[in-house]
Amino acid sequence: MDIKDLELFIAVAKLGSFSKAAKSFDTRRALVSRRIGEIEKQLGAPLFTRTTRVMTLTTAGRQYLAQIEPLVNQLNHAGYVFKHRHDEVQGKLRIGLLPFVDKLMDKYIARFIHAYPQVQLEVLIVSGGSKELNRLGLDVIIDANEVNGANLAVHKLTTFERKIYASPGYLEKSSLIENTDDLQYHSLLGFRDAHGQLEQTWHFQHANVPTHYKVICSDFNSLYHFCLAGAGIALLPHVIADEAVELGQLINILPQHSIGFADISLVYSTKSPQSSVVKAFCEHLFTEMAAN
């Protein structure tokens, strides 16, 4: 039964008239009469005694009014609170994203902006991960590095794995790749992490490949673009390469091989209580990403 029909019933009961109830809802008398008739049909009992001058509640009508009026009021109040809860969250939010994480997070951040129109968002692309939290005055960081440090809360959002990718253009001009041993004869693109560490060996589950890099990048976005342009073969997080694979711009070669899984986590400081904006953003991410 629609809550609007129940509201019409309450209005008729209070005003004693279909016409007055229709006027209060800016609708037609015939519609009100029809909707009340539908309720009575569903309940199997008349709710009003109808006369030419006035309408009065029957015994069943009085009992029904006493039961449903508090419930309708509670539902309307809950709806109001839910509808306006986002409007009450306002202020600034500074978010730090690793260079490749932005590609994963953009749709969730866009939804947050629409859900919380009073929040002003500033997004910074940072390479240093959680250590940039205090230095840059950020509220939260979406990090894929190992998080170290006191007074930090870390909440896992999702995982990613790194797989082997190359562009069709590169593969057309290069020798055949049938196994991981063949990789050493190709142009490899390397990644240097935020701590300055360079992978000297690609460690797969059943093979280790020594590396001799043609290009070294300090962020995965640059690595991705060099790979896309045909500069060589790269180990990329699947979350940034999947779209290019679907479009035929990259090929996942030796798809049975990957370098494990790593976490993407939400990190924030616990030194001071969270603002309503930070709480709203955290809850938004947890809810949205859990649904995907």
C-alpha positions in Angstrom: 0.0 0.0 0.0 1.4 3.4 -1.1 2.3 5.8 1.7 0.6 8.6 -0.4 -2.7 6.7 -0.1 -2.3 6.5 3.6 -1.6 10.2 3.8 -4.8 10.8 1.8 -6.8 8.7 4.3 -5.4 10.6 7.2 -6.2 13.9 5.5 -9.8 12.8 4.9 -10.2 11.6 8.5 -8.9 14.9 9.8 -10.7 17.2 7.4 -13.9 15.2 7.2 -14.2 15.7 3.4 -12.9 14.3 0.2 -13.0 17.8 -1.3 -10.9 19.4 1.5 -8.4 16.6 1.4 -8.1 16.9 -2.4 -7.5 20.6 -2.1 -4.8 20.1 0.6 -3.0 17.7 -1.8 -3.7 19.8 -4.9 -5.4 16.9 -6.6 -8.9 15.9 -7.8 -11.7 14.9 -5.5 -12.4 11.9 -7.7 -8.9 10.6 -7.2 -9.1 10.9 -3.4 -12.4 9.0 -3.5 -11.0 6.3 -5.7 -7.9 5.8 -3.5 -9.9 5.6 -0.3 -12.1 3.1 -2.0 -9.0 1.0 -2.9 -7.8 1.0 0.7 -11.3 -0.1 2.0 -11.3 -2.8 -0.6 -7.9 -4.1 0.5 -8.9 -4.0 4.1 -12.3 -5.5 3.5 -14.1 -2.9 5.7 -15.6 0.6 5.3 -13.5 3.3 6.9 -16.0 6.2 6.6 -19.7 6.7 7.1 -20.7 8.9 4.1 -23.5 11.5 4.3 -24.3 14.4 2.1 -22.8 16.9 4.6 -20.0 15.2 6.4 -17.9 12.1 6.5 -17.1 10.4 9.8 -14.9 7.5 10.7 -16.4 4.1 11.3 -15.1 2.1 14.3 -12.7 0.2 11.9 -11.7 3.6 10.5 -10.8 5.0 14.0 -8.8 1.9 14.8 -7.0 2.0 11.5 -6.2 5.7 11.9 -4.7 5.1 15.4 -2.5 2.4 14.0 -1.2 3.9 10.8 -0.9 7.7 11.6 2.2 7.3 13.9 3.8 4.9 11.3 3.3 7.4 8.5 4.7 10.2 10.6 7.8 8.1 11.4 8.3 7.2 7.7 8.0 10.8 6.6 10.5 11.9 9.3 12.9 9.1 8.3 12.6 10.1 4.6 13.3 13.8 5.5 16.4 12.9 7.6 17.7 10.6 4.8 17.1 13.2 2.1 18.7 16.0 3.9 21.6 14.2 5.7 23.9 14.9 2.8 23.1 18.6 2.8 24.3 18.8 6.4 27.8 17.6 5.4 29.7 20.5 4.2 33.3 21.7 4.1 36.6 20.9 2.4 38.1 17.5 1.8 41.7 17.0 0.6 42.4 13.6 -0.9 45.7 12.1 -2.0 45.8 9.5 -4.7 48.7 7.5 -6.1 49.3 8.2 -9.8 47.5 5.1 -11.0 44.9 4.9 -8.3 43.0 7.9 -9.7 41.9 5.8 -12.7 40.3 3.3 -10.3 38.8 5.9 -8.0 37.4 8.5 -10.4 33.9 7.0 -10.6 33.5 6.7 -6.8 34.7 10.2 -6.3 32.3 11.5 -8.9 29.4 9.8 -7.1 30.5 11.3 -3.8 30.5 14.8 -5.4 26.9 14.3 -6.6 25.8 12.8 -3.2 27.4 15.6 -1.1 27.0 18.9 -3.1 28.1 21.0 -0.1 31.6 19.5 0.0 34.5 21.1 -1.8 36.9 18.5 -3.0 40.6 18.9 -3.7 42.4 15.9 -5.2 46.2 15.7 -5.2 48.2 13.1 -7.1 51.1 12.0 -4.7 53.8 9.5 -5.3 55.0 9.1 -1.7 51.9 7.4 -0.3 50.8 7.7 3.3 54.0 9.6 4.3 52.5 12.6 2.4 49.4 12.7 4.6 50.8 15.2 7.2 53.3 16.9 4.9 50.6 18.0 2.5 47.8 18.4 5.1 45.7 15.7 3.5 42.6 14.3 5.1 42.8 10.9 3.5 45.1 9.0 1.1 44.2 6.1 -1.2 47.5 4.1 -1.0 48.8 1.0 -2.6 52.1 0.9 -0.8 52.9 -0.8 2.4 51.7 1.6 5.1 54.0 2.3 8.1 53.7 4.8 10.8 51.9 5.4 14.1 48.5 7.1 14.4 47.3 5.8 11.1 44.1 4.0 10.3 44.3 1.6 7.3 41.2 0.2 5.7 41.5 -2.2 2.7 39.3 -1.2 -0.2 40.3 -3.7 -2.9 43.2 -5.6 -4.4 45.0 -5.5 -7.7 47.5 -7.7 -9.4 50.3 -6.8 -11.9 50.3 -8.6 -15.2 52.4 -8.5 -18.3 51.3 -6.1 -21.1 52.5 -4.9 -24.5 50.9 -3.0 -27.3 49.9 -4.8 -30.6 52.3 -2.5 -32.4 55.3 -3.5 -30.3 54.4 -7.3 -30.6 54.2 -7.1 -34.4 57.8 -5.9 -34.6 59.2 -8.2 -32.0 60.1 -11.8 -31.6 57.5 -14.3 -30.4 56.9 -14.6 -26.7 55.9 -18.2 -25.7 57.2 -18.3 -22.1 58.8 -16.1 -19.4 62.3 -17.0 -20.7 61.6 -15.1 -23.9 61.0 -11.8 -22.0 64.7 -11.3 -21.5 65.1 -10.7 -25.2 62.6 -7.9 -25.2 62.5 -4.2 -24.3 61.3 -4.2 -20.7 59.8 -1.1 -18.9 60.6 -0.9 -15.2 59.0 0.7 -12.2 60.9 2.5 -9.4 58.7 2.7 -6.2 58.3 5.6 -3.8 61.2 4.3 -1.7 63.6 4.3 -4.7 63.6 0.6 -5.1 63.8 -0.8 -8.6 62.7 -4.4 -9.4 65.9 -6.2 -10.5 63.9 -9.4 -11.1 60.3 -10.1 -12.1 59.2 -12.8 -9.6 56.4 -14.9 -11.0 54.9 -17.9 -9.2 57.0 -20.5 -11.2 59.6 -18.3 -12.8 62.0 -15.4 -12.2 63.0 -13.1 -15.0 66.1 -10.9 -14.7 65.5 -7.4 -16.0 67.5 -5.1 -18.3 65.2 -2.0 -18.6 65.0 0.2 -21.6 62.8 2.7 -19.7 62.4 3.2 -15.9 59.4 5.2 -14.5 58.6 6.3 -11.0 54.8 6.0 -11.5 52.5 3.5 -13.1 50.7 6.0 -15.2 53.9 6.9 -17.1 54.7 3.3 -17.4 51.2 2.6 -18.8 51.6 5.4 -21.5 55.0 4.2 -22.6 53.7 0.7 -22.9 50.6 1.9 -24.8 52.9 3.8 -27.2 54.9 0.6 -28.0 58.1 1.3 -26.1 58.1 -2.2 -24.6 56.7 -4.7 -22.2 55.5 -3.7 -18.7 54.1 -5.1 -15.5 51.0 -3.0 -14.9 48.3 -3.1 -12.3 45.3 -4.7 -14.1 43.0 -1.9 -12.9 44.6 0.6 -15.2 45.2 -1.8 -18.2 41.8 -3.5 -18.4 40.2 -0.8 -20.4 43.0 -0.6 -22.9 42.8 -4.4 -23.3 39.1 -4.2 -24.0 39.8 -1.6 -26.7 42.5 -3.7 -28.3 45.2 -1.1 -27.4 47.1 -3.5 -25.1 47.5 -7.2 -24.9 47.9 -9.3 -21.7 50.7 -11.6 -22.8 51.3 -14.8 -20.8 48.1 -14.2 -18.9 48.7 -17.1 -16.6 51.6 -15.1 -15.0 51.2 -12.2 -12.6 53.1 -10.7 -9.7 50.8 -11.6 -6.9 48.2 -9.3 -5.3 48.5 -6.0 -3.5 46.0 -4.0 -1.4 44.6 -0.6 -2.2 43.8 1.0 1.1 42.2 4.1 2.6 44.5 5.8 5.1 43.9 8.6 7.5 45.3 10.0 10.7 43.9 9.0 14.1 45.5 11.9 16.0 42.3 13.9 16.0 38.6 13.0 15.6 37.3 12.7 12.0 35.3 15.5 10.6 31.8 14.8 9.3 33.2 15.3 5.7 35.9 12.6 6.2 33.4 10.3 7.9 31.0 10.7 5.0 33.7 10.1 2.4 35.0 6.9 4.2 31.5 5.5 4.5 30.8 6.4 0.9 33.8 4.4 -0.3 33.2 1.4 1.9 29.6 1.2 0.7 30.3 1.9 -3.0 33.2 -0.5 -3.3 31.6 -3.2 -1.4 28.8 -3.2 -3.9 31.1 -3.7 -6.9 
